[in-house]
């Protein structure tokens, strides 16, 4: 019989493993996705864990409880105390809670919706065509590095609006900066010690801040790039964003709008090559099947597995459970996406399930959900659509019978272990 150690206060918690936190943490690091699936098989769609960074936490994947969590007020559940603000800065959206989060989010929505979003499509296509021109024909290569360059260049141009010396510096700085930050974000490493990796990260952050300071000084007051809009924007009291707020929010946009989108694109290549019939259908597609394919890639290969909230009121009732204040609630994105009751034959990659139907945003949640759903979801979707549309227009993607690529943890995101390998032929070229 499974027993659970309960903290003080009224609580009704789901069952879970009782081994020490360090052991659970080691298991979570060594086998995160497989471990989650095994825990669900043993305990059901909700279970209690005790792991480094999160501490005592309840993992859920039942649709009703996920919806309840995402729609609960900030007085009940809100941002977890230990969050990506550790690497993105204390003024980033990931670090903010409550009213402060709502105020900043409201200011940052306009650049990523409506006509401004449509204006970025040309930038994404230009960067895609430029990168695809370097692709070799007839031999296998990993597409993830290319996707990283496309999404990095596109978000840099969208955020800053032009080219220049600072862009070259950011192109060189951001990839290792993001990689290191992604790893530090999921490791229980303090900032103490002479040889601590945080020291290297903090040096890179100072370099980033210096570049942003120069870009702020050069920004056009009437520009339509994201930085110019941030400089123009005002809170209800007439005050503008501080330099620290701008730097942290730009870093959030640059990182969140870069690695995760590129990784999903690499997964899309990996999935498409293993479904030749779908490739043939996409060759005659009017765009609807491509949209559905992107949704299905994100369902079957979510690059972020967890989204979290922290209980702010003792005795919070979440479905069957009564949770104490301070507990973290983790939503397992992969587990809810794998639910046959929500997605029949969930293990099967089938984009047709989304043709003519939009997903339920409390069940299909690669961007998280509720008031903390990813601000750049629309931008990311546009980017993926433009990149894949251009790729399938200009190249034939050769199918393969190789085994599926394994999931590989890059820290925050999960990528195809071989980088989404492809073999391509240019359309209209010589065979």
C-alpha positions in Angstrom: 0.0 0.0 0.0 1.3 3.4 -0.9 1.6 6.1 1.8 2.2 9.8 1.4 3.8 12.1 3.9 1.5 15.1 4.3 2.5 18.5 5.4 0.7 20.4 8.2 -2.8 21.7 7.3 -5.9 20.2 5.7 -4.9 18.1 2.7 -6.1 15.3 0.6 -3.2 14.4 -1.7 -2.9 11.8 -4.5 -0.6 8.8 -3.9 3.0 8.8 -5.0 6.5 7.5 -4.4 7.8 7.8 -0.9 11.6 7.5 -1.6 13.8 10.5 -0.6 13.7 13.7 -2.6 17.3 13.2 -3.8 16.4 9.8 -5.2 13.2 11.1 -6.9 15.2 14.0 -8.3 17.9 11.7 -9.8 15.2 9.6 -11.4 13.4 12.7 -12.8 16.7 13.9 -14.4 17.7 10.5 -15.7 14.4 9.5 -17.2 11.9 12.4 -17.1 9.3 11.4 -19.8 9.5 7.7 -19.2 9.4 8.3 -15.5 6.2 10.3 -15.8 4.5 7.6 -17.8 5.5 5.0 -15.3 4.1 7.0 -12.4 0.8 7.5 -14.2 0.6 3.7 -14.9 1.1 3.0 -11.2 -0.8 5.8 -9.5 -3.3 7.2 -12.1 -3.7 10.6 -13.7 -2.6 12.5 -10.5 0.3 11.7 -8.2 2.4 13.4 -5.6 6.2 13.8 -6.0 8.9 15.4 -4.0 11.8 16.6 -6.2 14.5 19.3 -6.2 13.4 22.8 -7.3 9.7 22.1 -7.1 9.7 20.4 -3.7 6.3 18.8 -2.7 4.3 18.8 -5.9 1.2 17.3 -7.4 1.4 16.2 -11.0 -2.0 16.2 -12.9 -3.0 15.2 -16.4 -6.8 14.8 -16.1 -8.6 17.1 -18.4 -11.2 18.4 -15.8 -8.5 19.2 -13.2 -6.2 20.8 -15.8 -9.1 23.1 -16.9 -9.9 24.0 -13.3 -6.3 24.8 -12.6 -5.9 27.1 -15.6 -9.2 28.9 -14.8 -8.6 29.4 -11.1 -8.0 32.9 -9.9 -4.6 34.3 -9.0 -5.6 34.4 -5.3 -5.9 30.6 -5.4 -3.0 29.6 -7.7 -0.3 31.7 -9.4 3.2 31.7 -10.6 5.5 29.2 -8.8 8.2 30.9 -6.6 11.2 29.2 -8.3 10.7 29.9 -12.0 12.4 30.9 -15.2 13.0 34.3 -13.8 16.2 32.7 -12.4 17.7 32.9 -15.9 15.5 35.5 -17.7 15.6 38.1 -15.0 13.2 39.3 -12.2 11.2 41.6 -14.6 10.5 38.9 -17.2 6.9 37.7 -17.6 8.0 34.3 -16.3 9.0 35.9 -13.0 6.0 38.1 -12.4 2.8 37.3 -10.6 -0.7 38.7 -10.0 -1.5 42.2 -11.1 2.1 43.0 -12.1 2.0 40.1 -14.5 -1.3 41.2 -15.9 -0.2 44.8 -16.5 3.0 43.8 -18.3 1.3 41.1 -20.4 -1.3 43.7 -21.5 1.5 45.9 -22.8 3.3 43.1 -24.7 0.3 41.6 -26.5 0.0 44.1 -29.4 3.3 43.4 -31.2 2.4 39.8 -31.7 -1.1 40.0 -33.0 -3.1 41.3 -36.0 -1.5 43.2 -38.8 1.9 43.4 -37.0 2.0 39.6 -37.0 1.3 39.5 -40.7 4.1 41.9 -41.3 6.6 39.5 -39.8 5.7 36.8 -42.3 8.0 38.3 -44.9 10.9 38.4 -42.5 10.4 34.7 -41.7 10.2 33.7 -45.3 13.4 35.7 -46.2 15.3 34.0 -43.4 14.0 30.6 -44.4 14.9 31.0 -48.1 18.4 32.3 -47.1 19.0 29.3 -44.8 17.6 26.6 -47.1 19.9 27.8 -49.9 22.7 26.2 -47.8 21.1 22.8 -47.6 22.9 19.9 -49.2 21.0 17.6 -51.6 20.9 13.8 -51.4 22.7 13.3 -48.1 21.4 13.2 -44.5 21.9 16.2 -42.2 20.4 17.5 -39.0 17.9 20.3 -39.5 17.8 21.6 -35.9 20.9 23.9 -36.4 19.2 25.4 -39.5 15.9 25.9 -37.7 17.8 27.6 -34.8 19.4 30.1 -37.2 16.1 30.8 -39.0 14.1 31.4 -35.8 17.0 33.4 -34.1 17.4 35.7 -37.1 13.7 36.1 -37.5 13.0 37.1 -33.9 16.0 39.4 -33.8 14.7 41.3 -36.9 11.2 41.4 -35.5 12.4 42.7 -32.1 15.0 45.1 -33.3 13.9 45.8 -36.9 17.2 46.0 -38.8 20.7 44.6 -39.1 23.9 46.0 -37.5 26.9 45.3 -35.4 24.8 44.4 -32.4 23.0 41.8 -34.4 26.2 39.9 -35.1 27.0 40.1 -31.4 23.6 38.8 -30.4 23.7 36.0 -33.0 27.0 34.8 -31.5 26.0 35.3 -27.8 22.4 34.0 -27.7 22.8 30.3 -28.7 25.3 29.4 -25.9 23.5 31.8 -23.5 20.1 30.1 -24.1 21.7 26.6 -24.0 23.4 27.3 -20.6 20.3 29.0 -19.2 18.1 26.1 -20.2 20.2 23.7 -18.3 20.6 25.9 -15.2 16.8 26.4 -15.1 16.2 22.8 -14.4 19.1 22.0 -12.2 19.2 22.6 -8.4 22.5 24.5 -8.5 23.0 27.5 -6.3 25.0 30.6 -7.3 27.8 29.9 -4.8 31.3 28.6 -5.5 34.2 29.9 -7.5 33.7 27.6 -10.5 30.0 27.7 -10.5 28.3 27.7 -14.0 26.2 30.6 -12.8 29.3 32.8 -12.9 29.7 32.2 -16.7 25.9 32.8 -17.2 26.1 36.1 -15.3 29.0 37.3 -17.4 27.0 36.5 -20.6 24.0 38.3 -19.1 26.2 41.4 -18.5 27.3 41.2 -22.2 23.7 41.0 -23.3 22.6 44.0 -21.2 25.4 46.1 -22.7 24.3 45.3 -26.2 20.6 46.0 -25.4 21.7 49.4 -23.9 23.3 50.3 -27.2 20.2 49.2 -29.1 17.9 51.2 -26.9 20.0 54.3 -27.5 19.8 53.7 -31.3 16.1 52.8 -31.4 13.8 54.9 -33.6 10.9 56.5 -31.6 8.6 55.9 -34.6 9.7 52.4 -35.5 7.4 49.5 -35.8 9.7 46.8 -34.4 9.1 45.4 -30.9 11.8 47.4 -29.2 10.4 50.7 -30.5 6.9 49.7 -29.5 8.1 48.9 -26.0 9.8 52.3 -25.7 6.6 53.9 -26.8 4.2 52.0 -24.6 2.8 53.4 -21.4 1.1 52.0 -18.3 -2.3 53.4 -17.3 -0.5 56.0 -15.1 1.5 57.3 -18.0 4.8 55.8 -17.0 6.9 53.8 -19.4 8.9 50.5 -19.1 12.2 50.8 -17.2 15.4 49.7 -18.8 15.5 46.6 -16.6 11.9 45.7 -17.7 12.8 46.1 -21.3 16.0 44.1 -21.1 14.3 41.2 -19.2 11.2 41.1 -21.5 13.4 41.3 -24.7 15.4 38.4 -23.4 12.2 36.5 -22.7 11.0 37.1 -26.2 14.4 36.2 -27.8 14.7 33.0 -25.9 11.1 31.8 -25.9 10.7 32.8 -29.6 13.8 31.0 -30.7 14.7 27.6 -29.2 11.2 26.1 -28.7 10.0 27.0 -32.2 13.1 25.7 -33.8 12.9 22.5 -31.9 9.3 22.0 -33.0 10.3 22.5 -36.6 13.0 19.8 -36.3 10.4 17.5 -34.8 8.1 18.3 -37.8 10.8 17.2 -40.2 11.3 14.0 -38.2 7.6 13.2 -38.2 7.0 14.0 -41.8 9.8 11.8 -43.1 8.2 8.8 -41.4 4.7 9.4 -43.0 5.2 9.4 -46.8 1.4 9.4 -47.5 1.1 12.6 -45.5 4.0 14.1 -47.5 2.1 13.4 -50.7 -1.1 15.0 -49.4 0.8 18.1 -48.3 2.2 18.5 -51.8 -1.4 19.2 -52.9 -2.5 21.0 -49.8 -4.3 24.4 -49.6 -2.9 25.1 -46.2 -5.5 23.4 -44.0 -3.6 20.1 -43.7 -0.4 21.9 -43.0 -2.1 23.8 -40.1 -3.4 20.5 -38.8 0.0 18.9 -39.1 1.6 21.6 -37.0 -1.0 21.0 -34.3 -0.4 17.3 -34.4 3.4 17.7 -34.2 2.9 19.8 -31.1 0.6 17.3 -29.6 2.8 14.2 -30.2 6.1 16.0 -29.6 5.6 18.8 -27.2 9.0 20.4 -26.6 8.1 21.6 -23.1 6.7 18.9 -20.9 5.6 20.7 -17.8 3.7 23.9 -16.9 3.4 24.8 -13.2 1.3 26.8 -10.7 1.8 27.2 -7.0 -1.0 27.1 -4.4 -1.5 30.4 -2.7 -4.4 29.6 -0.4 -4.4 26.7 2.1 -7.0 24.1 1.4 -7.3 24.8 -2.4 -9.8 22.3 -3.8 -8.6 20.8 -7.1 -11.0 18.2 -8.3 -10.6 15.2 -6.0 -7.8 16.8 -4.0 -7.4 19.4 -1.3 -4.0 21.0 -1.5 -2.0 23.0 1.1 -0.6 26.4 0.5 2.9 26.3 -1.0 2.4 23.1 -3.0 3.3 23.2 -6.7 0.9 21.8 -9.2 2.6 20.4 -12.3 0.6 19.8 -15.5 2.2 17.1 -17.6 1.7 18.2 -21.2 2.9 14.9 -22.6 0.6 12.9 -20.4 -2.6 14.8 -21.3 -1.6 14.8 -25.0 -1.3 11.0 -24.7 -4.8 10.5 -23.4 -6.8 8.2 -25.7 -10.1 9.6 -24.1 -9.2 13.1 -25.4 -7.3 12.1 -28.6 -8.5 8.7 -29.9 -5.5 6.4 -30.8 -3.3 9.1 -29.2 -0.1 7.2 -30.0 -0.8 7.5 -33.7 0.5 10.5 -35.6 -2.6 11.7 -37.5 -2.9 15.3 -38.5 -6.4 14.6 -39.9 -7.8 14.6 -36.4 -7.4 18.4 -36.5 -8.7 19.1 -40.0 -11.7 21.4 -39.7 -11.6 21.5 -35.9 -9.6 23.6 -33.6 -8.1 22.0 -30.5 -9.5 22.5 -27.0 -7.0 24.8 -25.3 -7.4 23.1 -22.0 -6.5 19.7 -23.5 -4.0 20.7 -26.3 -1.6 22.7 -24.3 1.9 22.9 -25.9 1.9 26.7 -25.0 0.6 26.2 -21.5 -2.8 27.6 -20.5 -4.8 30.2 -18.8 -3.5 33.7 -18.0 0.1 32.4 -18.3 -0.3 30.8 -21.8 2.7 31.7 -23.9 2.5 35.2 -25.2 4.2 34.4 -28.4 2.0 31.4 -29.4 0.5 33.2 -32.4 4.0 34.3 -33.6 5.4 30.8 -33.2 2.5 29.3 -35.1 3.0 31.8 -37.9 6.7 31.1 -38.0 6.2 27.3 -38.2 3.7 27.7 -40.9 5.9 29.9 -43.1 9.0 27.8 -42.6 7.3 24.5 -43.4 5.3 25.9 -46.3 8.5 27.3 -47.8 10.4 24.1 -47.2 7.7 21.9 -48.8 7.4 24.4 -51.7 11.1 24.4 -52.6 12.2 20.9 -51.6 11.1 17.3 -51.7 11.6 15.8 -48.3 12.6 12.1 -48.7 10.8 9.6 -46.6 12.7 7.2 -44.3 12.1 3.8 -42.7 14.5 4.6 -39.8 13.3 4.3 -36.3 11.8 7.3 -34.6 14.3 9.7 -33.2 14.5 9.5 -29.4 13.6 12.5 -27.1 16.7 14.3 -26.0 16.6 16.9 -23.2 18.3 20.2 -23.9 17.4 21.4 -20.4 14.0 23.2 -20.7 13.1 21.7 -24.1 13.0 18.2 -25.6 14.6 17.9 -29.1 14.9 15.0 -31.5 18.1 13.2 -30.5 19.6 13.3 -34.0 18.5 16.8 -34.7 15.6 16.0 -37.0 17.7 14.5 -39.8 16.6 15.1 -43.4 17.5 14.1 -46.9 16.2 16.7 -49.5 16.0 17.3 -53.2 15.3 20.7 -54.7 12.1 20.8 -56.6 12.7 21.3 -60.4 16.4 20.3 -59.9 18.2 17.4 -61.6 17.7 14.1 -60.0 
